[in-house]
Amino acid sequence: MSRRSSQSAVRSALVVGGVCVLMALPAFGAGFGIFEQGSKAMGTAGAFTAQADDPSAMFHNVAGIAFQERGFAAGFTWIRGSEASFQGTSSFPGPGVEAEQETLSEFPPHAYWVQPMNDTWTFGLGINAPFGLTTEWAEDFPGRFVSRKAALRAIDINPALGWQVSDNFAIGFGAVARFTDVELVQHIATFNPLTLQTSDVGVLNLKSDFETGFGFNVGLLHRVGDFFSWGLSYRSSVDVDYAGDGELFQRFTGTPFDAAVAAGLPFGQDLPIEAGLEFPEMASLGFSFGLTENLTLLTDINWTGWSSFDELTIDFTNDDLPDTTREQEWEDVNNYRAGLSWKSPGGSEWRFGYVFDETPQPEEAVSPLLPDADRNGFTIGYGHQGNKYVVDVAVMYLDFDERSRARSFAGESDFFGTYQNKAWLFGVTVSR
């Protein structure tokens, strides 16, 4: 093979590889939306739309702040993976291939402030992280040419107003400013004519700037009586235009082929890239049933509008690589939440919950970047009110269904296998 044809081959490999990692950019936020934005609500598996009686109502149902006194709450959720494994199938990467993700450990924060303005109007300010997390694999993982690492951060700032229309009915509305960035790492492979095998010739790193998108949230809460209430909540979609720079680092084979690779690829150069992401809109309907004076049943149905994410266009602004569009075909999905809250004679409160969460991701899009699946979550929580502070803690065990990929979208390469994921979530919120 001539040097010119070798350069053309490796440049073509970069085109294919770079497009794959960038096209997967928004999928990370889809399967890893973070609903746990307050430990009291987390204790009942997030079934909180019809209760919304602490400052985390800013996220779950903003109308709830209209019934609240002045208060402040802050905390975090520790998300830790306990299992994230892959087993290959079919011709590539093969049935004998097994791998484990790097251990996931993230701490998305939340903080809320509620301040009544008069007898009917209340101001609130929320800060939380509704999307995020990380997938990361070892350097020798066969799927590193699809994705070795993907990390997304999203922080929302959410000022809002609650209006107590009557003693038992309120509405709320707010603005959302989302600040987000993304980091992606992928290896680049090409055919080596000297060894007649595929060689790992480079690592593509992409980091975006912090970008901003805007949306809104609205809600209503109706406390029909002492033993029944219901609520509606809606959070709009948020469009974000990402801009960032990639950089390509060479991996040497120790053969003369390295010179052809170095001549054919833009190592050490800035590779400006732009891409768009539409975070999904979400709606919740919740009911609260007082079974006894101290025992409450909470139920929620949450809808997420992921069908808006059907394709993604990538623009290589300096024409280092051709612009391209790739289909994703995500679907609208629901999750179903139920919880029990029991107030003990001493004033403390125990909570239990269950959630079934559907994945929006079609089989063709399952990959090392985001191996998402339907999941079942089981929670237990505890709240204690002291002289000055309220402390709420919660634990969730999240069990993902086993998910396999055995087909691809037209024109895409195959990476077939089965993924299994499990995680623990630990939440702490202190309020006053």
Protein Blocks (a to p, Z undefined) as FASTA:
>chain_A
ZZklmmmmmmmmmmmmmmmmmmmmmmmmmmmccfblcfklmmnnopaklnopafklmmmo
mmlmmmpccdddddddddddfbdcdddehjbnbjkbccdddddddddddddddddfblmb
ccddddddfbgcjddddfklmklmmombdcdddddddddddddfblmbccdddddddddd
dddddddddddfklopacdfbdcdddddddddddddddddddfblmbccddddddddddd
dddddddddddehiaklmmmmmmpcghiacdddddddddddddddddddfblmbccdddd
ddddfklmmbccdddfkomaccddddfkiacddddddddddddfkopacdddddddddfb
dfklgcfklccddddddddddddddfkbccddddddddddddddfbdcehiacddddddd
ddddddddddZZ
